[in-house]
Amino acid sequence: MGRVTYPDREVQRYINEHFIPVQFNVVEQPEVMEQFNTPWTPTLIVEDVEGREHRRAQGYHNPKRLLGEMALAWLKVPINRRDFETAHDRSAETLDRTRGDLYREPEAIYWTSVAAYKATGDANNLLGGWNRLLDEFADNEWAKRVEFIRM
């Protein structure tokens, strides 16, 4: 990722705009792998200032997939803190960053639907998103998590 993904200007801009990046060299600091409970590199871990983990991704990610991971992390932080208004505000960006990614887009639809419902109290926001998930990604794990709404 050091040769392709991190040098990408959009990746650099997005990370610097939304996060405080920290990178460890596990060859020089092997104890870091134990500290962060990771047996493999690269590992991306997004934590808040209190050290609570909000997202983890392992393995190589090209720029588009990394931006999708980071957008999901940007969304999940306020969801995990139960700040659904902020999460709802971040939803459009997350959906945009994950569009066309068959792995991340369904998860983005799931969580943006949750954020919309929790921010507004309107169950139609939840059901509309989850129905979209079932219609567009029926075989995806995230759709299977909501298939009960059609039983």
N, C-alpha and C positions, 0 to 999 in steps of 0.2 A: 504494500500500500504506500510505502514511502517513495516509490518511484512514479506511481501513476495517480493514486487517489489523493494523497495529502497535498501534492503540489498543484492540484487543480484549483484555479482561482475561485470558482464558485464554492467549492468545499471549504477553502480557507475563509472566504467571506462569511459563509453561513456559520461555521464553527466559532469564529471570532465575534460574530454578532450576538450569538445566543449562549455561548459556553465559555468556560475557562479551560483551555486545553492543557493537559498534562500528559507527557509521554515518558515511559520508562524504557531503558535498555536492559532487557532481562538477562543478557549475557553478562553485563557488568554488575547488575543488581538482581541476581536470581531469587533473592528472598521476596521480591515483589510478587512473584507468581504465587507463592504461599500466602502472602498477605491478602491478595485479592482473590484467592481461591480459583485460580485459573491454570489449567494444565497445558494450554495451547496459546500460541500467538499467531496472528494478532488477535487481541481481545479488546473490544471497545466496551468500556463501562461508563455509564452516565450516573453520577451521584449528585446530590444537592450539597449545599454548604454544610449540612449537618452530617454528611457522610452516608445518607440513605441512598441505596441503589435504586434507580428507576428504569434502567435498561441495560442489557448486556447482549453483545453480539460477538461471535467468534468467527474467525476465518477471514479470508480476503473479501473485500467489498470494493467494487468499482465506484467511481464518483457518484453515479446516479443512485445506486443501492445504498451507499453510505449516507447520502443526503436524505433518503427515505428513512433510514434508521435514526438519523439525528432528528428529523421532523417528528417521528413517533416518540422519541425521547422528550422532545420539546412539548409535546401534547401530554404525555403521561405524567410529567412532574406535577402540573396543577391537578390532574385527575387524582393522583395518589394523595395529594394534599387536600382533596375535596373542595378545590377552588374551581368549580365547574364553569363559572363565567369566563375566567381566563382560558380554560381549556376550550370552551366554545369559541372564543375569539381566535384561537390558534387552529381551529379545525380546518378552515379553508386552505391554509398554507400546508397543513399535513396532507390533506387529500390531493393537493396539487403536486407535492413532492413525491407522493407514492403512486400517482396515476400511471397505469400500465405495468406496474410491478406486481406480478401475480402472487408474490409472497407477502408483500407489505401493504398493498392497497386494501385487501379484505380486512386486515387488522385495523387499518386507518378508518374504514367505514364503520366497523364495530365500535371503536372508541369515540369517534366523532358523534355517532348516534347517541351513545351514553351521555357524552358531554352536553349535547343539545337537549336531551330529555331532562337531565339534572339541572341545567341552567334555566330552563323555561317551565318545567313541570308539565309540559305537553307530551303525553305518551305517543302522540302521532309522530313526533320527531324520532323517537326510539324505534317505533314500528316501521316507519318509512325507511329508515336506514337499514334496519335488519331485513326488511323485505327486499330491498335492493341487493343486499348481500346474498340472500338466497336466490334471487333471480340471476345475478351476474356471476356468482362464484359458488354455485351449489355444491361442488365437490370439495371445497376448501374447508380446512379445519375450523375457521372462524364462522363459516356458514353453519356448520354442524352444531356449533355451540348455541345457535339461535333457532334451530329447526323446530323446536317445541312450539314456536308461535303459530305454526301451520298444522299442528296435529289436532 
